[in-house]
Amino acid sequence: MDRRRFLSGATLGAALITVPWVTAGTASAKPQGLCALNVSSLTELQTAINRAAPGAVITVENGTYAVPSGKPITVKGRRGTKDQPITIIAQSRGGVTFTGEQSFVFDDSTGVTLSGFEFRQSTTLEIPANCSRIRLTRNDFQLADLPDLDWVMVRADYSKVDRNHFHHKTTIGVMLCIEGADDDKMATGVHVVRNYFSDHSFAGDNGGEPIRLGVSPRALSTASATVEYNLFERANGDPEAISVKSSGNFIRHNTIRNSRGGIVLRHGNKSVVEANFILDGKDGIRIYGNDHKIVNNYIAGLSSRALVVGSGTVRDHFPGESKESRRKNDAADRVLIAHNTLLNNGGTLSGETNRTIEPRDCTISDNIFVGDNEDLVSMSTTGNFTWSGNILWGSGGNGNIPAGTFRRVDPKLVQGTDGISRLAAGSPAIDSATLSTAPVTLDIDGQARGSLRDVGADEYSTAAIANRPLTTADVGPGAP
């Protein structure tokens, strides 16, 4: 091992090394000045971090590092940039394991990337609100399987959590939490992309989510988070695989397979749930709050309800309400549900009877509902709903969908090699969408909708399919 060290300005460095599986900045960016340093002990690692400048790449030699109690690896006052982050990386992906009570502790830092590590610590890895642009990429998270231990907490604006594997938790606790400063704010612009969440097997009724995006006191805070291209398998720790408790988020292009949990807009307003595949599990999408868009989703083979428009114990949440009131369910108002395909589920489109405040002013248009179980539409009390252009098929009853707002006709769905059923030539769904303003320009496959849109999540097209259900090859530490 080359142990030569030298100083360049205030920066500590060594011979330039090549790390082929991580990009320090943008694809074209070149770190300025001193850029690469190998370390083989926690002491060397801490010294390198303390002296790191923008563009520095600190490579930790492979091995298991037991972090002493009370002496975490501290990242304090570091200032990487968007294009020239400070990168702390394992010599080989998965070759470095951190054990002990803590690993990294962040404070007042920006533009820092952690890449390629296996985290096995016994306390939460926290990215606090006085940081920003912290990136966790290509890591493996299997923290101590302790009750009530949330594994990763992100409170820092514009942080990115990508291409990680979170797996094998049997106790109550969340794998990835996103919150913010104080008691009521959310971090802004967090990006969660191409992660693999698997094997959360907590058997309780609440508290075992893979992702929790906010909590009830933060419901009205606009997070503008994007959760996309993540794969969930055997996510059985909670009915909510993605639990949204904040406002203004984008949940898109995720695949949830063989899981108890679904996507739940539990608190908050103005989120978009678009082009997700929910397959062969239990629960689908459940909605509370106002002004959401639920478009282009494909939900098939679930044992329970595919899509639930929630009733409330309060009409709306509002600033200054009591903590007790904020925890209650907010009835779904002004929600757009369009261009979804719900196929062969235990229940199709449902309301709720266990809460008394009805959803209002929702639009349910241009969807395909196919099933043989129970009624295809089973709404409870609603107020001023708009229905149009829906297609119903199967031996399930029509239920209480208003007459004249649907057709009972075979949509001619044909299953492809990826298990997804799409429109065949001659389908009555083709060019028959009714909404005057297009809520989507692409379909779930990433194909152009055109001026005459088709009913359901799929647009009949001979163009190449850009988005299919995700597999393990698409996500996690080895993802493209």
Secondary structure, 3 states (H helix, E strand, C coil): CCCCCEEECCEEECCCCCCCCCCCCCCCCCCCCCCEEEECCHHHHHHHHHCCCCCCEEEECCEEEEECCCCCEEEECCECCCCCCEEEEECCCCCEEEEECCCEEEECCEEEEEECEEECCCCCEEECCCCEEEEEECCEECCCCCCCCCCEEECCECCEEECCEEEEECCCCCCEEECCCCCCCCCCCCEEECCEEEEECCCCCCCCCCEEEECHHHCCCECCCEEECCEEEEECCCCEEEEEECECCEEECCEEECCCCEEEEEECCCCEEECCEEECCCCCEEECCECCEEECCEEECCCCEEEEECCECECCCCCCCCHHHHCCCECCECCEEECCEEECCCEEEECCCCCCECCECCEEECCEEECCCCECEECCCCECCEEECEEEECCCECCCCCCCCEEECCCCEEECCCCCEEECCCCCCCCCCCCCCCCCCECCCCCECCCCCCCCCCCCCCCCCCCCCCCHHHCCCCCC
